[in-house]
Amino acid sequence: MEHIKILAAVANLMIGTGIAVYTYYLYKTYAYPFLQPLTYHIIFYNLLILLMLISRYLDLNLPEKFLVLRSPIYEDIGYLVLYIFFMGMTYAMVSVVLQFQGKDISPRQRKRIFAGAIVFLSGLIIKMILPTRSLTYKWLFYFYENIGAFIFFIEIIFLVNLLIYAKRSSDRKKARICKAFAYFYLARYFFLPIIFVLSGQIRFFASMAGLICLNFFPLLWFKLFFLKYAQSMLSLIEGSTSFEQLYEKYNISKREQDILKLIIDGKSNKEIEDELYISIHTVKNHVYSLYRKLGINTRHQLIHFITKFRG
């Protein structure tokens, strides 16, 4: 049974790696800002699975005497790495939700979050070196035993906030993908408690199925909601009859027009290089010039700019 658990974790890890690569591919293709932190969220989630895999492998292959002597050290190091991954997941999810709303974590907020993480992890390291009978150790033990729930609670708050944002949004198409995303990720907080009340082999198979489902959540969201939204935005642009006015108003050169059309078709800089037979450096220069003339910074902003211009 233990070897089945390891094989299941390996299979899940392979699935998660593939979905992370696919998410990054969508980010490079469509350039929606929230896809980048979503990629990081998937990576951190699968690092947790990798941590679980390594733990089970060591339990099976290290001598029992060695494990008994070193188990406190392994446990402390495991908790340290575990919380780093948990915080990475939460930070990435907060970034995703803010990017959906056209916001971002400010540099000052990033510094505060980083400082808070350092203090948090420093406390965990102090716990590792304190005598287990000391009062400070006991306080830190109970604190870190329960803080994981608080970290997840932060993620829940932001996902609920995304639902509120979607309800108030006048853009119904975007509201739909926001609500679907929030519901998909909130669903796991209803699913996980069910696993804990199960027992024996049923709990094992339910947990393995649950981990795989959680890895598939972003893929399902892409297929059912995001890709339809992204393609509908491109269709709006492609159906526009205002391009000549756009070119004239913003003094867009012939080469920039060619590149603009390829960007709208979802082409990456590398694909534009191959299509137009120009260097990647030249492509980037033209894209930068195009963005500067339109007063934008990303492809996502470009799509919405042209959609608004058409309207």
N, C-alpha and C positions, 0 to 999 in steps of 0.2 A: 504493500500500500504506500509506503514511504517513497518508493521509486516512482510510483504512479503520480504522486504529488509533484515530484521533481520534473517529470515529463510534462505534466500539465502546466507547470510554471514556465518551462522552456517554451512550450507552444504559445502560451499567452504572451510571453516576452517577444517572440517573433512576430506575432500579430500586432502588438503594440508598436514595435519598431517600424513595421510597414506603414501603419496608420500615421505615425509621426512624420515619416518621409513624405507621405501623400499630403499631409496637412501643410508641410513646408512647400511642397510643389504648388499647391493651390495659392499659398501666399505669394510666391514668385510670379504666378500666372495672373491672378486677379488683384494682388497688392492691397487687399483689405487689411488694415492695420491689426485688427483683432486676431487674425490668423497666426501672427508671429508668437504672441504670448500663449495662444492655444497650443501651438507646437511645443512650447516649453512645458506647459501643464501636462501634456501627454508624456513627455520625456520623463518628468519627475515621477509621474504615476508608475511608469514602467521601471524606473530605478527602484521604487519601493518593491516591485515584484522581484527584481534582481536581488535586492537585499534579502528577501524572503527565501529565494532560491539558494543563495550562498549559505544562509543560516541552516537550512535543511540539509544541504550537502555536508557541511561541517559536522552537524549532529550525527550523520550517518557514517562518516569516514574518519573522524578523529577518535583516538583512544578515549575510552570512558574516564580513565584516571586523569588524562590531560584536561578533559572538559570540566571535571569536578574542580580541579585546581585553578583553572583559568576562567571559569564561568562568570564570576563577577566582573572581570575585565571585559569579556566579550559582551556581556549584557550592557555595560555602561557605554562602550563604543557603539554598540548597536543602536542604543537610544539616541546617542549624539547624531549619528548618521540619519536615523529615522526622522528626527525633528528637523534636520536640515532639508530633507526631501519634502516633509509636510509644509514647511514654511515656503519652500520654492513653489509647491503646488498652489498654495493660497495666494502668494504674491502674483503668480501668473494668472490665476482666475480673476483677481481684482483688476489686473491690467486688461484682461479680455472684456470684462463688464464695462470698464471706463471707456475702452476703445469703441465699443458698441454705441456709446453715447457721445462719441466725438471728443472725449476728454483723454487725459493721460495723467500719470503720477508725476507731479512736479519734481524738479531736482532737489528742492528743499525737503519734500516728503520722502524722497528716496534716501536722502541722508539720514533722516529720522528713523526710517524703517531699518536701514542698515545698522544704525547705532543700537536700536532696540534688539535686533537679532544678535548682535555681538554680546550685549548684556545677558540676553536669554541663554545663549550657548555658554557663556562664561559661568553662569550659575550652575549649569549642568556639569561642567568640568570641575567646579569646586566640589560639587556633590560626589564626584568620582574619587576625590582624594581625602574627603573627610572620614573620620571614624564612624562606623555605622551606628554606634550607640549615642552619638552626640545629638543634642537637640536640634542643631542647625541642619544636620543630615536628615533627620526625620521630617522637618518642615519642608526641606527641598524635595524629599522623596514624594511626599503627598502632593506637593505642587506640580511636579513634573509627571506624576501618574495621571493627573486629571487635566493638564493644560491642553492635551491633544483635542479634547472636546471643544475647548474655546477656540482653537485654531480653525476647526471645521465650522464653528458657529459664525466666524467672520465671513467665510465663504458663503454660507447660507444667507446672511444679511445682504451681501452684494447681489446674489442671485434673485432674491426677493425684490431688491431695488431695481433690477433689470426688468422684472415683471411690471413694476409700477411705471417705469419709463416707457415700456411698450404700450401700456394701457393709455398713457397720455400722449403718445406720439401721433402726429397727423399723417405720417408716412405708414400706411397700412401694410405695405409689403415688408418694410423693415421691421415693423412691430411684430409681424408674424414670425420672422426668423429669430427675433429676440425672445419671444415667448416660448417658442419651441426649444431653443437652447437652454433657457432657464429651467423649463420643465424636465428636460432630459437629465440635467445635472442635479436637480433637486430630487429626482426619483431615487437616486442611490441612497439618500438619507432615510427613505422609507423602506428600501430593500435590505440594507445592512442590519437593522434591528431584527428582522425576520430570521436572518442567518444565525444570529446569536442565540435564539430560543430553540433552534434545532439541536439535535444531538447525534453522535455516532457518525456512521457513514453518510447519512442523509445530509448532515451539516457539511461534511467534506465536499460532496458533489455539488451541493448548493453554493458553497463558497467558490469553488472552481468555476462554476457556471456564472456566478456573479462577477468574478474578476474579468472573465472574458466579455461579458455583456458591457461592463463599464469601459472596457477598451474599445468596444464597437460603437459606443454612444456617439462620439464625434463623426464616425463614418456614416452612421444612419442619418445624423443631422445634415451632413453634407449632401447625401443623396436625396433626401426627402424635402429639404428646405433651402439650404444655402445655394446650391448650384442652380436651382430654378430662379432664385432671386438674382444671382449674379448674371445669369444669362438674360433675364428679363431686362435688367439695367442696360446690358449691351444692345439688346434689341431696340430699346428706346432711342439709343444714340444712333444706331445704324439706320433707323427709320427717319432720322432727322433730315430736313431739307434746308437747314440753316448753316451748313458748313461753309458755304462761300462767304456768307456774312461774317462768320467767325474768323475766317482766314483774313478777310479784309480789315475787320475791326482791330485785330490784335497783331497785324503785320506778320503773319506766319508764312515762312518761306516754303518753297516747293518741297524741299527735303523734309522739313518739319511736318508738312502735311502728310507725306508718305509715312513717316514714323508715327504720327498721330493715329492714322488709320490702322496701323499694325498693332499699336497699343490697345486700341478699341477692340481689335480681334482677339485680344488676350495673349499676344506674343510677348515673350521675355526679351530682354536686351540681347541675349545670345541669339535668339531666333531672328530678331530684327537684323543682327549682324549678318547672319547667313542669307536672309531674304534679300537684302539690299547690297550685299557684297561690299560692305564697309567695315572698318575696324570697330571693335567694341568701345574703344576710346572715343571714336567719332560719334557712335550711337549715344553714349552718355552725354557728350557735349551738346548734341541736338536736343536730347530729352531735357537737360538742364535749362537750355535756352527756351524751350517750349514752356516748361513749368514757370520760368521767370516771367515770361510775357503774360501768362494767364494768372499769375499770382497764387500758384498752388505748390504743393510739395510732394504729393503722392499720386499714384494711379487711381486710387480710390477717390481722391478729391477731384481728379480729372473727369472721372465718369459722372460724378454729381454736378460738376461745373457745366459740362456740356448738356446734361439733362435739363438743368436749370436754364441754360442759355436758350435751349430749344423751346422751353415753355414760355 
